[in-house]
Amino acid sequence: MMRRFGDAPEPGRQYTLRTGAYAILPMSEGLLLTHQDAPEPEIQLPGGGVDPGESPVQALTREVFEETGWRITRPVRLGAYRRFTFMPEYDIWAEKLCLIYMALPVMQYGDPTEPGHTALWMSVDDAVAELANSGDRDFVMRFASQTPVFQKRG
C-alpha cells in the first residue's frame, strides 16, 4: 500500500487522479527548490503534473525547467506517495500521486518561465523546515539521511 501524507480523503467526495513528478535536486550542500507565489505562497520541490502523452521523466524535466530555469540529468526514482487536496488553479479535488525523483541540476539557462515561480537554493535543514507539504519533507529527510554530504557533522 502506498503511503499517504496530509488529510485523509473525505467520504463521498469525488477526487480526480493527478500524477505528478517532483525532484530533489542536490548540489554542493544545498537543494534547488522553487517558491510558488499563488494560490498560496509556498516552498516546493520543483515538478508538477504529467501531461497526456508524457512519461513522468519527461514531465519532470519540463516542469523543473519551467519552475527553475535549470536543466537536469540522471533522474532516479526514489518512491511515491499520495495526498488528497483541493487544487484551486484547476478547481478540482485531487488525489495527487506524487512520484519523487533525485536528479542532478547541471546548468541554469535563465529565469523560470512559469509565472509566479522563483528558483532558490536552501540547505537541507531549511528545506525540511520550509517545504509546504509533509510528503516532500519526508522524502528530503530520508534522502539526506542516506547521502553522506548532507548528514550532520559532529
One Martini backbone bead per residue (centre of mass of N, CA, C, O) as a GRO file, in nm:
protein
  154
    1MET     BB    1   0.097   0.036   0.021
    2MET     BB    2   0.061   0.364  -0.012
    3ARG     BB    3   0.160   0.648   0.110
    4ARG     BB    4   0.011   0.898   0.317
    5PHE     BB    5  -0.037   1.251   0.308
    6GLY     BB    6  -0.225   1.417   0.505
    7ASP     BB    7  -0.533   1.420   0.433
    8ALA     BB    8  -0.802   1.252   0.429
    9PRO     BB    9  -1.041   1.136   0.262
   10GLU     BB   10  -1.355   1.230   0.185
   11PRO     BB   11  -1.648   1.117   0.221
   12GLY     BB   12  -1.805   1.136  -0.106
   13ARG     BB   13  -1.570   1.250  -0.252
   14GLN     BB   14  -1.446   1.356  -0.555
   15TYR     BB   15  -1.151   1.239  -0.721
   16THR     BB   16  -0.873   1.339  -0.911
   17LEU     BB   17  -0.628   1.200  -1.083
   18ARG     BB   18  -0.281   1.321  -1.017
   19THR     BB   19   0.013   1.306  -1.181
   20GLY     BB   20   0.345   1.357  -1.042
   21ALA     BB   21   0.675   1.513  -1.075
   22TYR     BB   22   0.951   1.522  -0.838
   23ALA     BB   23   1.254   1.703  -0.711
   24ILE     BB   24   1.563   1.626  -0.589
   25LEU     BB   25   1.826   1.896  -0.597
   26PRO     BB   26   2.152   1.848  -0.565
   27MET     BB   27   2.416   2.082  -0.446
   28SER     BB   28   2.652   2.033  -0.269
   29GLU     BB   29   2.477   2.154   0.036
   30GLY     BB   30   2.210   2.177  -0.146
   31LEU     BB   31   1.884   2.286  -0.269
   32LEU     BB   32   1.665   2.294  -0.536
   33LEU     BB   33   1.398   2.522  -0.547
   34THR     BB   34   1.056   2.648  -0.518
   35HIS     BB   35   0.868   2.949  -0.546
   36GLN     BB   36   0.520   2.992  -0.495
   37ASP     BB   37   0.281   3.244  -0.497
   38ALA     BB   38   0.036   3.064  -0.613
   39PRO     BB   39  -0.226   3.067  -0.416
   40GLU     BB   40   0.009   3.005  -0.213
   41PRO     BB   41   0.278   3.066  -0.051
   42GLU     BB   42   0.553   2.833  -0.145
   43ILE     BB   43   0.763   2.565  -0.084
   44GLN     BB   44   0.911   2.347  -0.339
   45LEU     BB   45   0.934   2.094  -0.528
   46PRO     BB   46   1.017   2.048  -0.829
   47GLY     BB   47   0.725   2.023  -1.035
   48GLY     BB   48   0.456   1.809  -1.189
   49GLY     BB   49   0.244   1.737  -1.416
   50VAL     BB   50   0.132   1.479  -1.623
   51ASP     BB   51   0.093   1.475  -1.943
   52PRO     BB   52  -0.039   1.375  -2.212
   53GLY     BB   53   0.220   1.161  -2.348
   54GLU     BB   54   0.389   1.158  -2.095
   55SER     BB   55   0.642   1.103  -1.900
   56PRO     BB   56   0.762   1.151  -1.594
   57VAL     BB   57   1.046   1.250  -1.693
   58GLN     BB   58   0.946   1.458  -1.892
   59ALA     BB   59   0.790   1.624  -1.685
   60LEU     BB   60   1.021   1.685  -1.497
   61THR     BB   61   1.202   1.837  -1.695
   62ARG     BB   62   0.995   2.056  -1.768
   63GLU     BB   63   0.918   2.160  -1.482
   64VAL     BB   64   1.197   2.240  -1.380
   65PHE     BB   65   1.246   2.448  -1.600
   66GLU     BB   66   0.993   2.628  -1.555
   67GLU     BB   67   1.056   2.672  -1.225
   68THR     BB   68   1.402   2.736  -1.259
   69GLY     BB   69   1.591   2.713  -1.542
   70TRP     BB   70   1.682   2.414  -1.520
   71ARG     BB   71   1.882   2.148  -1.596
   72ILE     BB   72   1.876   1.787  -1.603
   73THR     BB   73   2.008   1.475  -1.463
   74ARG     BB   74   1.978   1.155  -1.361
   75PRO     BB   75   1.707   1.026  -1.295
   76VAL     BB   76   1.576   0.892  -0.977
   77ARG     BB   77   1.364   0.687  -0.830
   78LEU     BB   78   1.246   0.685  -0.484
   79GLY     BB   79   0.921   0.729  -0.501
   80ALA     BB   80   0.587   0.742  -0.337
   81TYR     BB   81   0.280   0.942  -0.296
   82ARG     BB   82  -0.016   1.051  -0.130
   83ARG     BB   83  -0.266   1.318  -0.183
   84PHE     BB   84  -0.536   1.520  -0.055
   85THR     BB   85  -0.665   1.795  -0.259
   86PHE     BB   86  -0.709   2.123  -0.338
   87MET     BB   87  -0.715   2.276  -0.676
   88PRO     BB   88  -0.765   2.599  -0.763
   89GLU     BB   89  -0.636   2.615  -1.057
   90TYR     BB   90  -0.865   2.367  -1.136
   91ASP     BB   91  -1.116   2.312  -0.957
   92ILE     BB   92  -1.013   2.052  -0.775
   93TRP     BB   93  -1.021   1.736  -0.645
   94ALA     BB   94  -0.723   1.558  -0.544
   95GLU     BB   95  -0.533   1.272  -0.627
   96LYS     BB   96  -0.203   1.272  -0.552
   97LEU     BB   97   0.060   1.136  -0.744
   98CYS     BB   98   0.386   1.131  -0.605
   99LEU     BB   99   0.682   1.143  -0.782
  100ILE     BB  100   1.010   1.074  -0.662
  101TYR     BB  101   1.316   1.238  -0.736
  102MET     BB  102   1.655   1.225  -0.833
  103ALA     BB  103   1.859   1.501  -0.947
  104LEU     BB  104   2.081   1.685  -1.158
  105PRO     BB  105   2.194   1.994  -1.171
  106VAL     BB  106   2.367   2.154  -1.459
  107MET     BB  107   2.196   2.416  -1.581
  108GLN     BB  108   2.138   2.755  -1.621
  109TYR     BB  109   1.921   2.932  -1.866
  110GLY     BB  110   1.738   3.090  -1.653
  111ASP     BB  111   1.452   3.189  -1.578
  112PRO     BB  112   1.158   3.124  -1.502
  113THR     BB  113   0.858   3.056  -1.704
  114GLU     BB  114   0.682   3.031  -1.464
  115PRO     BB  115   0.454   3.192  -1.322
  116GLY     BB  116   0.536   3.261  -0.981
  117HIS     BB  117   0.840   3.164  -0.998
  118THR     BB  118   1.128   3.075  -0.783
  119ALA     BB  119   1.451   3.017  -0.756
  120LEU     BB  120   1.616   2.818  -0.489
  121TRP     BB  121   1.849   2.792  -0.225
  122MET     BB  122   1.884   2.525   0.025
  123SER     BB  123   1.911   2.380   0.294
  124VAL     BB  124   1.805   2.098   0.429
  125ASP     BB  125   1.698   2.212   0.695
  126ASP     BB  126   1.533   2.440   0.564
  127ALA     BB  127   1.361   2.264   0.381
  128VAL     BB  128   1.222   2.100   0.603
  129ALA     BB  129   1.093   2.363   0.731
  130GLU     BB  130   0.958   2.490   0.438
  131LEU     BB  131   0.808   2.281   0.320
  132ALA     BB  132   0.467   2.246   0.250
  133ASN     BB  133   0.490   1.925   0.251
  134SER     BB  134   0.524   1.621   0.417
  135GLY     BB  135   0.622   1.441   0.185
  136ASP     BB  136   0.866   1.607   0.099
  137ARG     BB  137   1.006   1.613   0.374
  138ASP     BB  138   1.045   1.308   0.402
  139PHE     BB  139   1.222   1.265   0.148
  140VAL     BB  140   1.447   1.460   0.230
  141MET     BB  141   1.527   1.323   0.495
  142ARG     BB  142   1.595   1.045   0.372
  143PHE     BB  143   1.804   1.140   0.170
  144ALA     BB  144   1.999   1.281   0.373
  145SER     BB  145   2.050   1.019   0.553
  146GLN     BB  146   2.188   0.872   0.271
  147THR     BB  147   2.380   1.137   0.235
  148PRO     BB  148   2.682   1.230   0.335
  149VAL     BB  149   2.686   1.548   0.272
  150PHE     BB  150   2.401   1.577   0.461
  151GLN     BB  151   2.515   1.493   0.712
  152LYS     BB  152   2.578   1.530   1.020
  153ARG     BB  153   2.812   1.700   1.208
  154GLY     BB  154   3.014   1.652   1.516
   0.00000   0.00000   0.00000
